[in-house]
């Protein structure tokens, strides 16, 4: 059985915020499962149960979710958790815990399903959180494109170029690597899903804002039209009442009496509504 991991050595110099709540939870779960897998490796392998495999995903339907919490070796989990803490802490601070976890699991779950689609008849098992983490990297690049990171602690590069480079490497590698232990397809999928999710969310919010503005404009125009109509009715009523005051009600024509009745009734309804 061949395992596919989801990480590459990327040295990034950055000063993130302290551990946020969701980051603590995710790192703790990953670390505990890694330790438990190491302790229990002589008895059974957690990757066989929680890793994602086309051979066992049915009936083990939890695998597209749980594969994100299983890692291969210390370097694999260390790099994933290090990058998650480094970039995820600030994203959680901006988005909030709920939105951050939602984005994390959508990108992780979605990239796992895409990997499964392209490996449906294979014997590989997918493990690792890099699909979700590459989604976080993409989000960070969109949020702070001109910030700089140090590659190998030496070379300053803007985050947007760093993310583009990672995406390019993942794309090329997903086309050319067939026997690699690194699932470049999952990396690329995590970035694509993250991009679509963020852009679609932005588009929906923008459309909602435009729709609300349009509806508010229509409502305002209707209210102005209604006020003008009421003002015109009030003017006519005042003129008829002035005539009644001068010559008496009986001096009004039948048409004027009907108008006065209709106008007064309309004004009375409007007062009740207000």
Secondary structure, 3 states (H helix, E strand, C coil): CCEEECCCCCCEECCCCCCCHHHHHHHHHHHHHHHHHHHCCCCCCHHHHHCECCCCCCCCCCHHHHHHHCCCCHHHHHHHHHHHHHHHHHHHHHHCHHHHHHHHHHHHHHHHHHHHHHCCCCCCEECCCHHHHHHHHHHHHHHCCCCEEEECCCEEEEHHHHHHHHHHHHHHHHHHCCCCCECHHHHHHHHHHHHHHHHHHHHHHHHHHHHHHHHHHHHHHHHHHHHHHHHHHHHHHHHHHHHHHHHCHHHCCHHHHHHHHHHHHHHHHHHHHC
